[in-house]
Amino acid sequence: MTSLVLQGMSRRFGGLFAVRELSLEVPSGKVTGLIGPNGAGKSTVVNLIAGLLKLDAGSVVLDGQDISMLPPHRIAAAGIARTFQNIRLLKEASVLDNVMSGMHLHDRTTLIERLMGSRKVRRQELEFADQARGLLARFGMAEYAHRLAGELSYGHQRRVEIMRALAARPLVLLLDEPVAGMNDVESADLARIFRSLAQEGVAVLLIEHNMPFVAGLCDHIHVLSSGELIASGPADSALRDPRVIEAYLGT
């Protein structure tokens, strides 16, 4: 089974710890929540896992392999995909093209073949387009395939970004506030999809401020405050922990 293990992860900015000696596991087949108040260090954790920031100490281990020192493109190739807190799409490209852009890691063609527009290239493009349409159907977005991504509502743009991450066929999916700005119906639809992804064997790490969403979806929750882990456990017990209540509401 795939698992992502963080061991003693630390990162400073100046003299302050953004993340300090964080250790946790994100197993396949589960949705693992990482929550905490603003400034707790959650997005820093995602950026450290994805290689956009470098660790000062500790390690990131994927299926027994230390990937801490790999550049972002090799971490992605190893099987880790992520979404961003701020949506990053090709807004002048179609929804279908945005989703297909996530498949570049699986490109089996050479530069010469692409320049010549070979039959192999055309066959692969058709294959990628079929896979992208499958994701669009799964997310209820088939009718938007040829719309420009920049023309979509905020909630639909969020879905496109998630589909693009899934197009990479990840072993581990890092979701940074995926339902921010969505209503309860949209959030519930995505919760069903995230649960089905976990059931298919993907290891899902969810960062989210919507506590009812987190409590209803996550198998296990880790709570950060000022970069340190203050509580872990099933949703019902972790959210009732006095340290968690204090971190969110104050004394």
C-alpha positions as CSV (number, residue, x, y, z in Angstrom):
1,M,0.0,0.0,0.0
2,T,1.2,3.5,-0.8
3,S,2.0,5.8,2.1
4,L,3.5,9.2,2.4
5,V,5.4,9.7,5.6
6,L,6.7,13.0,7.0
7,Q,9.5,12.5,9.6
8,G,10.6,15.4,11.7
9,M,9.8,17.9,9.0
10,S,11.0,21.4,9.9
11,R,11.3,24.7,8.0
12,R,12.3,28.2,9.2
13,F,11.7,31.6,7.7
14,G,14.3,33.9,9.3
15,G,14.4,32.9,12.9
16,L,10.8,31.6,13.1
17,F,9.6,28.1,12.6
18,A,6.9,27.8,10.0
19,V,6.8,24.0,10.6
20,R,8.6,22.3,13.5
21,E,9.5,18.6,13.8
22,L,6.3,17.5,12.1
23,S,5.8,13.7,11.8
24,L,2.7,12.1,10.3
25,E,1.5,9.5,7.8
26,V,-0.8,9.8,4.8
27,P,-1.9,6.2,3.9
28,S,-3.5,5.0,0.7
29,G,-7.2,4.3,0.8
30,K,-7.8,7.1,3.4
31,V,-8.6,10.8,3.4
32,T,-6.3,12.4,5.9
33,G,-7.0,15.9,7.2
34,L,-4.5,18.6,8.0
35,I,-6.2,21.5,9.8
36,G,-5.3,24.5,11.9
37,P,-5.9,28.2,12.2
38,N,-4.6,30.7,9.7
39,G,-0.8,30.9,9.8
40,A,-0.5,27.4,11.3
41,G,1.8,26.2,8.5
42,K,-0.5,24.0,6.5
43,S,0.3,25.3,3.1
44,T,4.0,25.3,3.9
45,V,3.7,21.6,4.6
46,V,2.2,21.1,1.1
47,N,4.9,23.1,-0.5
48,L,7.6,21.2,1.4
49,I,6.1,17.9,0.2
50,A,5.8,19.0,-3.4
51,G,9.4,20.4,-3.4
52,L,8.6,24.0,-3.9
53,L,10.3,24.7,-0.5
54,K,13.3,22.8,0.9
55,L,13.4,21.2,4.3
56,D,15.7,22.5,7.0
57,A,15.4,19.2,8.8
58,G,13.5,15.9,8.5
59,S,12.4,13.9,5.5
60,V,9.6,13.2,3.1
61,V,9.3,9.5,2.4
62,L,7.1,8.0,-0.4
63,D,6.8,4.2,-0.3
64,G,10.0,3.9,1.5
65,Q,12.0,6.2,-0.8
66,D,13.3,9.5,0.6
67,I,12.1,12.2,-1.9
68,S,13.1,15.2,0.2
69,M,15.9,16.3,-2.1
70,L,14.2,15.8,-5.4
71,P,13.2,18.7,-7.6
72,P,9.5,19.4,-8.0
73,H,9.2,17.7,-11.4
74,R,10.7,14.5,-10.1
75,I,8.5,14.5,-7.0
76,A,5.5,14.8,-9.4
77,A,6.8,12.0,-11.5
78,A,7.2,9.9,-8.3
79,G,3.4,10.1,-7.9
80,I,2.5,13.3,-5.9
81,A,0.0,15.8,-7.3
82,R,-1.3,18.9,-5.7
83,T,-3.8,21.7,-6.0
84,F,-3.2,25.3,-5.0
85,Q,-4.9,27.6,-2.5
86,N,-5.0,30.2,-5.2
87,I,-6.3,28.7,-8.5
88,R,-3.7,28.4,-11.2
89,L,-5.3,27.6,-14.6
90,L,-4.5,28.4,-18.2
91,K,-7.5,30.7,-18.4
92,E,-7.3,31.3,-22.2
93,A,-7.3,27.5,-22.9
94,S,-10.3,25.2,-22.9
95,V,-11.3,23.2,-19.9
96,L,-10.4,20.0,-21.9
97,D,-6.9,21.4,-22.6
98,N,-6.4,22.4,-19.0
99,V,-7.2,18.9,-17.8
100,M,-5.0,17.3,-20.5
101,S,-2.1,19.5,-19.5
102,G,-1.9,17.4,-16.3
103,M,-1.0,14.3,-18.4
104,H,2.4,15.5,-19.6
105,L,4.2,13.2,-17.1
106,H,2.8,10.3,-19.1
107,D,3.9,11.6,-22.5
108,R,5.5,8.7,-24.4
109,T,6.5,10.6,-27.5
110,T,9.8,12.2,-28.5
111,L,10.4,15.8,-29.5
112,I,11.0,14.8,-33.1
113,E,7.8,12.9,-33.2
114,R,5.9,15.9,-31.8
115,L,7.5,18.3,-34.4
116,M,6.6,15.9,-37.2
117,G,3.1,15.3,-35.9
118,S,3.5,11.6,-36.1
119,R,0.7,9.0,-35.9
120,K,2.0,8.1,-32.5
121,V,1.5,11.6,-31.3
122,R,-2.0,11.8,-32.7
123,R,-2.9,8.5,-31.2
124,Q,-1.6,9.6,-27.8
125,E,-3.5,12.9,-28.0
126,L,-6.8,11.0,-28.7
127,E,-6.0,8.7,-25.7
128,F,-5.4,11.7,-23.4
129,A,-8.5,13.5,-24.6
130,D,-10.6,10.4,-23.9
131,Q,-9.1,10.2,-20.4
132,A,-9.8,13.9,-19.8
133,R,-13.4,13.5,-20.9
134,G,-13.7,10.7,-18.4
135,L,-12.6,13.0,-15.6
136,L,-15.0,15.7,-16.9
137,A,-17.9,13.3,-16.7
138,R,-16.9,12.1,-13.2
139,F,-16.9,15.8,-12.0
140,G,-20.2,16.6,-13.8
141,M,-18.3,19.0,-16.2
142,A,-18.7,17.3,-19.6
143,E,-20.7,20.2,-21.0
144,Y,-17.9,22.6,-20.3
145,A,-15.2,20.7,-22.2
146,H,-14.7,23.4,-24.9
147,R,-15.4,26.5,-22.7
148,L,-12.4,28.7,-21.8
149,A,-11.4,28.0,-18.2
150,G,-11.3,31.7,-17.5
151,E,-15.0,32.0,-18.3
152,L,-16.1,29.5,-15.6
153,S,-17.4,30.3,-12.1
154,Y,-15.0,30.1,-9.2
155,G,-16.4,26.7,-8.1
156,H,-16.0,25.2,-11.6
157,Q,-12.5,26.5,-11.9
158,R,-11.7,24.7,-8.7
159,R,-13.0,21.5,-10.2
160,V,-10.8,22.0,-13.3
161,E,-7.7,22.4,-11.1
162,I,-8.6,19.2,-9.2
163,M,-9.1,17.3,-12.5
164,R,-5.8,18.5,-13.8
165,A,-4.1,17.1,-10.7
166,L,-5.9,13.8,-11.1
167,A,-4.9,13.6,-14.8
168,A,-1.3,12.9,-13.6
169,R,-2.7,9.6,-12.1
170,P,-1.1,10.4,-8.7
171,L,-0.5,7.9,-5.8
172,V,-0.8,10.9,-3.4
173,L,-3.2,13.8,-3.9
174,L,-2.6,17.0,-1.9
175,L,-5.7,19.2,-1.8
176,D,-5.1,22.8,-0.5
177,E,-8.6,24.2,0.4
178,P,-10.4,22.5,-2.5
179,V,-13.9,23.6,-1.4
180,A,-13.1,27.2,-0.5
181,G,-15.9,29.4,-1.8
182,M,-18.2,26.5,-2.7
183,N,-21.7,26.0,-1.4
184,D,-22.8,23.0,0.6
185,V,-24.1,21.1,-2.5
186,E,-20.9,21.6,-4.4
187,S,-18.9,20.6,-1.4
188,A,-20.9,17.5,-0.9
189,D,-20.4,16.5,-4.5
190,L,-16.6,16.8,-4.2
191,A,-16.6,14.9,-0.9
192,R,-18.2,11.9,-2.6
193,I,-15.5,12.1,-5.3
194,F,-12.6,12.4,-2.8
195,R,-14.0,9.5,-0.9
196,S,-14.2,7.4,-4.1
197,L,-10.6,8.3,-4.9
198,A,-9.5,7.0,-1.5
199,Q,-11.5,3.8,-2.1
200,E,-9.6,3.4,-5.3
201,G,-6.3,3.5,-3.4
202,V,-5.2,7.1,-3.7
203,A,-3.7,8.6,-0.5
204,V,-5.5,11.9,0.0
205,L,-4.2,14.8,2.2
206,L,-6.8,17.4,2.7
207,I,-6.2,21.0,4.0
208,E,-9.5,22.8,4.6
209,H,-11.1,25.4,6.9
210,N,-14.6,24.0,6.4
211,M,-14.9,22.0,9.7
212,P,-18.2,20.2,8.9
213,F,-16.7,19.1,5.5
214,V,-13.5,17.9,7.2
215,A,-15.4,16.1,10.0
216,G,-17.7,14.3,7.6
217,L,-14.9,13.2,5.1
218,C,-11.6,12.6,6.9
219,D,-10.7,9.2,8.4
220,H,-8.0,10.8,10.5
221,I,-7.1,14.4,11.3
222,H,-3.9,16.1,12.3
223,V,-4.1,19.6,13.8
224,L,-1.3,22.2,13.5
225,S,-0.8,25.4,15.5
226,S,2.2,27.7,14.9
227,G,3.8,25.0,12.9
228,E,3.6,22.2,15.5
229,L,1.4,19.2,15.7
230,I,-1.0,19.6,18.7
231,A,-3.5,16.8,18.2
232,S,-4.1,13.8,16.0
233,G,-6.9,11.2,15.8
234,P,-10.4,10.5,14.4
235,A,-12.3,13.7,13.6
236,D,-14.7,13.6,16.5
237,S,-12.0,13.2,19.1
238,A,-9.4,15.5,17.5
239,L,-11.9,18.4,17.1
240,R,-12.9,18.1,20.7
241,D,-9.4,18.2,22.0
242,P,-9.0,21.3,24.4
243,R,-5.8,22.3,22.7
244,V,-7.5,22.4,19.3
245,I,-10.4,24.5,20.7
246,E,-7.9,26.9,22.3
247,A,-5.9,27.2,19.0
248,Y,-9.0,28.1,17.1
249,L,-11.0,30.1,19.7
250,G,-8.4,31.3,22.2
251,T,-8.5,30.7,25.9
